[in-house]
Amino acid sequence: MKAIITVIGKDNRGIVAGVSGKIADLGLNIDDISQTVLNDYFTMMALVSSDSKEDFSQLRKEFDAFGESLQVKINI
């Protein structure tokens, strides 16, 4: 499986560390990553992959809840 994860929200400490840690916790590999800050807003795109055939709906639930804890919106 391959997917693109996007992260958008007000810039704050620990977003990259938190999101990359969550990606690792879920057994996904980061194949490529890009991030920038635009006028105090953080944006990140990550290309991730896994050998798993896991359903995207479960990953979406995980990232939705985690994004709320970081005060960002995470889409997969």
Backbone as CSV, one residue per row, in Angstrom:
resi,resn,N_x,N_y,N_z,CA_x,CA_y,CA_z,C_x,C_y,C_z
1,MET,0.833,-1.168,0.000,0.000,0.000,0.000,0.881,1.235,0.000
2,LYS,0.481,2.226,-0.753,1.121,3.548,-0.742,0.034,4.579,-0.501
3,ALA,0.409,5.654,0.196,-0.558,6.713,0.479,0.182,8.025,0.678
4,ILE,-0.551,9.117,0.528,-0.012,10.443,0.824,-0.743,10.969,2.047
5,ILE,0.026,11.409,3.018,-0.515,12.007,4.235,-0.242,13.497,4.176
6,THR,-1.272,14.308,4.408,-1.092,15.756,4.476,-1.423,16.221,5.888
7,VAL,-0.678,17.230,6.326,-0.871,17.800,7.657,-0.918,19.314,7.500
8,ILE,-1.971,19.943,8.008,-2.117,21.394,7.899,-2.642,21.925,9.226
9,GLY,-2.045,23.021,9.681,-2.534,23.651,10.904,-1.631,24.778,11.344
10,LYS,-2.021,25.441,12.410,-1.214,26.511,12.980,0.121,25.919,13.409
11,ASP,1.213,26.611,13.071,2.548,26.116,13.395,2.715,25.996,14.906
12,ASN,3.320,24.908,15.320,3.548,24.647,16.732,4.699,23.661,16.869
13,ARG,5.312,23.632,18.024,6.404,22.684,18.271,5.905,21.249,18.263
14,GLY,6.742,20.361,17.725,6.494,18.934,17.842,5.604,18.303,16.799
15,ILE,5.172,19.049,15.807,4.268,18.462,14.809,4.978,17.376,14.004
16,VAL,6.153,17.680,13.467,6.880,16.690,12.654,7.217,15.464,13.497
17,ALA,7.708,15.688,14.705,8.055,14.569,15.590,6.822,13.726,15.907
18,GLY,5.722,14.388,16.212,4.504,13.662,16.553,3.953,12.854,15.401
19,VAL,3.854,13.480,14.238,3.280,12.796,13.078,4.197,11.669,12.607
20,SER,5.497,11.916,12.549,6.404,10.851,12.102,6.421,9.699,13.110
21,GLY,6.294,10.004,14.389,6.196,8.946,15.397,4.935,8.120,15.230
22,LYS,3.820,8.780,14.951,2.551,8.075,14.733,2.629,7.201,13.484
23,ILE,3.254,7.722,12.439,3.444,6.940,11.214,4.222,5.662,11.528
24,ALA,5.293,5.789,12.293,6.098,4.623,12.674,5.293,3.668,13.555
25,ASP,4.547,4.211,14.519,3.733,3.376,15.410,2.722,2.534,14.638
26,LEU,2.243,3.070,13.528,1.255,2.355,12.714,1.904,1.404,11.702
27,GLY,3.232,1.293,11.747,3.936,0.359,10.874,4.114,0.830,9.450
28,LEU,4.028,2.146,9.243,4.209,2.705,7.906,5.633,3.216,7.742
29,ASN,6.132,3.196,6.515,7.448,3.752,6.183,7.269,5.105,5.517
30,ILE,8.128,6.063,5.857,8.123,7.358,5.176,9.075,7.248,3.994
31,ASP,8.533,7.308,2.773,9.349,7.218,1.563,9.853,8.584,1.118
32,ASP,9.061,9.621,1.361,9.448,10.990,1.005,8.640,11.929,1.884
33,ILE,9.223,13.085,2.192,8.531,14.028,3.069,8.935,15.449,2.707
34,SER,7.973,16.360,2.812,8.223,17.772,2.560,7.386,18.565,3.546
35,GLN,7.963,19.615,4.107,7.203,20.460,5.017,7.658,21.898,4.883
36,THR,6.749,22.814,5.179,7.070,24.237,5.144,6.117,24.969,6.075
37,VAL,6.485,26.192,6.400,5.622,27.062,7.190,5.289,28.276,6.331
38,LEU,3.987,28.538,6.158,3.514,29.666,5.362,2.680,30.572,6.261
39,ASN,3.184,31.768,6.543,2.442,32.728,7.378,1.888,32.093,8.651
40,ASP,2.749,31.457,9.418,2.394,30.810,10.693,1.546,29.553,10.545
41,TYR,1.376,29.051,9.326,0.664,27.794,9.133,1.627,26.721,8.655
42,PHE,1.588,25.603,9.342,2.444,24.467,9.039,1.770,23.607,7.973
43,THR,2.539,23.180,6.978,2.041,22.249,5.969,3.070,21.143,5.764
44,MET,2.594,19.924,5.638,3.491,18.789,5.433,2.803,17.783,4.521
45,MET,3.598,17.184,3.649,3.136,16.062,2.826,4.139,14.934,2.996
46,ALA,3.631,13.738,3.207,4.503,12.576,3.345,3.967,11.445,2.476
47,LEU,4.850,10.864,1.688,4.520,9.662,0.933,4.901,8.485,1.821
48,VAL,3.930,7.653,2.150,4.183,6.521,3.036,3.849,5.218,2.321
49,SER,4.443,4.133,2.812,4.163,2.823,2.232,4.174,1.767,3.330
50,SER,3.580,0.637,2.997,3.530,-0.490,3.919,3.254,-1.753,3.121
51,ASP,3.716,-2.867,3.637,3.400,-4.157,3.023,2.000,-4.622,3.420
52,SER,1.428,-3.974,4.415,0.111,-4.329,4.934,-0.982,-4.010,3.920
53,LYS,-2.055,-4.728,4.013,-3.236,-4.470,3.181,-4.330,-3.798,4.016
54,GLU,-3.919,-3.120,5.095,-4.867,-2.505,6.025,-5.800,-1.522,5.319
55,ASP,-7.019,-1.502,5.772,-8.045,-0.617,5.228,-7.737,0.831,5.605
56,PHE,-7.867,1.731,4.643,-7.599,3.150,4.884,-8.534,3.744,5.932
57,SER,-9.735,3.206,6.074,-10.689,3.790,7.021,-10.157,3.725,8.449
58,GLN,-9.482,2.656,8.809,-8.906,2.558,10.155,-7.763,3.559,10.323
59,LEU,-6.923,3.705,9.297,-5.836,4.690,9.371,-6.397,6.105,9.487
60,ARG,-7.465,6.391,8.764,-8.094,7.720,8.846,-8.564,8.011,10.267
61,LYS,-9.185,7.037,10.905,-9.647,7.215,12.284,-8.472,7.503,13.211
62,GLU,-7.403,6.756,13.049,-6.208,6.954,13.881,-5.653,8.362,13.698
63,PHE,-5.520,8.796,12.441,-4.938,10.111,12.173,-5.892,11.252,12.530
64,ASP,-7.191,11.054,12.389,-8.153,12.084,12.800,-8.009,12.378,14.287
65,ALA,-8.014,11.336,15.083,-7.901,11.510,16.535,-6.550,12.101,16.912
66,PHE,-5.502,11.624,16.279,-4.166,12.122,16.601,-4.007,13.575,16.179
67,GLY,-4.556,13.940,15.027,-4.487,15.321,14.558,-5.138,16.285,15.535
68,GLU,-6.256,15.869,16.124,-6.917,16.715,17.121,-6.003,16.985,18.305
69,SER,-5.246,15.977,18.719,-4.349,16.162,19.868,-3.225,17.146,19.552
70,LEU,-2.845,17.251,18.271,-1.801,18.199,17.857,-2.388,19.520,17.353
71,GLN,-3.701,19.607,17.291,-4.412,20.781,16.775,-4.073,21.050,15.304
72,VAL,-4.008,19.959,14.525,-3.797,20.040,13.081,-4.804,19.112,12.402
73,LYS,-4.969,19.287,11.100,-5.822,18.406,10.302,-4.921,17.465,9.517
74,ILE,-5.124,16.164,9.710,-4.330,15.154,9.012,-5.257,14.387,8.077
75,ASN,-4.883,14.325,6.808,-5.645,13.570,5.806,-4.764,12.481,5.221
76,ILE,-5.375,11.370,4.878,-4.644,10.288,4.215,-5.463,9.818,3.026
